[in-house]
């Protein structure tokens, strides 16, 4: 018997060039959980739109790109190892 996948499981988008993505697709793109995406939207860190109250929440490609740029830490700076003390 086949098992049914949860609607909250991050799923790969069918079309990576689509203008809008669902919450599970955004979770897959950002490599995070469904709950994390909802939290980002609730805290206004990730833009989203809804056509009607209670309807499907969609996130645009531009909103994902803006979140990604805002959350980047910057280039990695290699740490120098301390010099060894001669014995």
C-alpha positions as CSV (number, residue, x, y, z in Angstrom):
1,X,0.0,0.0,0.0
2,X,1.4,3.4,-1.0
3,X,1.8,6.0,1.7
4,X,0.5,9.5,1.4
5,X,3.1,12.3,1.6
6,X,2.3,15.1,4.1
7,X,1.3,18.4,2.4
8,X,3.9,20.1,4.6
9,X,6.8,18.1,3.2
10,X,9.2,20.3,1.2
11,X,8.8,19.4,-2.4
12,X,10.8,20.2,-5.5
13,X,9.0,22.6,-7.8
14,X,7.8,21.2,-11.1
15,X,9.0,24.3,-12.9
16,X,12.0,26.2,-11.4
17,X,11.3,29.1,-13.7
18,X,7.8,29.7,-12.4
19,X,6.9,33.2,-11.2
20,X,5.3,32.0,-8.0
21,X,5.9,29.1,-5.6
22,X,3.9,27.4,-2.9
23,X,5.0,27.1,0.7
24,X,6.4,23.5,0.4
25,X,8.2,24.5,-2.8
26,X,9.8,27.6,-1.1
27,X,10.8,25.3,1.8
28,X,12.6,23.0,-0.7
29,X,14.3,26.0,-2.4
30,X,15.5,27.5,0.8
31,X,16.4,24.1,2.3
32,X,14.3,24.7,5.4
33,X,11.1,23.4,6.9
34,X,7.5,24.4,6.1
35,X,7.2,25.9,9.6
36,X,10.3,28.1,9.0
37,X,8.8,29.5,5.8
38,X,5.6,30.4,7.6
39,X,7.6,32.0,10.4
40,X,9.6,34.1,7.9
41,X,6.4,35.3,6.3
42,X,4.8,36.1,9.6
43,X,7.8,38.1,10.7
44,X,7.9,40.0,7.4
45,X,11.3,38.7,6.4
46,X,9.9,36.9,3.4
47,X,7.2,38.5,1.2
48,X,4.1,36.5,0.2
49,X,0.7,37.1,-1.4
50,X,-2.7,35.5,-1.0
51,X,-5.5,36.0,-3.5
52,X,-8.3,35.7,-0.9
53,X,-8.5,35.2,2.9
54,X,-7.9,31.5,3.6
55,X,-6.6,30.9,0.1
56,X,-3.3,29.5,-1.0
57,X,-0.2,31.5,0.0
58,X,2.2,32.1,-2.9
59,X,5.8,33.5,-2.8
60,X,7.2,35.3,-5.9
61,X,10.6,34.6,-7.3
62,X,11.6,38.2,-6.5
63,X,10.6,37.8,-2.9
64,X,12.8,34.7,-2.6
65,X,15.7,36.5,-4.2
66,X,15.3,39.5,-1.9
67,X,15.3,37.2,1.2
68,X,18.3,35.4,0.0
69,X,20.3,38.6,-0.6
70,X,19.2,40.0,2.8
71,X,20.2,36.9,4.7
72,X,23.6,36.4,3.1
73,X,26.5,36.7,5.6
74,X,29.1,37.8,3.1
75,X,32.3,36.2,1.8
76,X,34.0,33.8,4.1
77,X,37.2,35.1,5.5
78,X,39.7,32.3,6.2
79,X,41.0,32.3,9.8
80,X,44.7,32.3,10.4
81,X,46.0,29.5,12.5
82,X,48.1,30.6,15.5
83,X,51.8,30.1,15.0
84,X,53.3,27.1,16.8
85,X,55.6,27.8,19.6
86,X,59.0,26.2,19.3
87,X,59.7,23.8,22.1
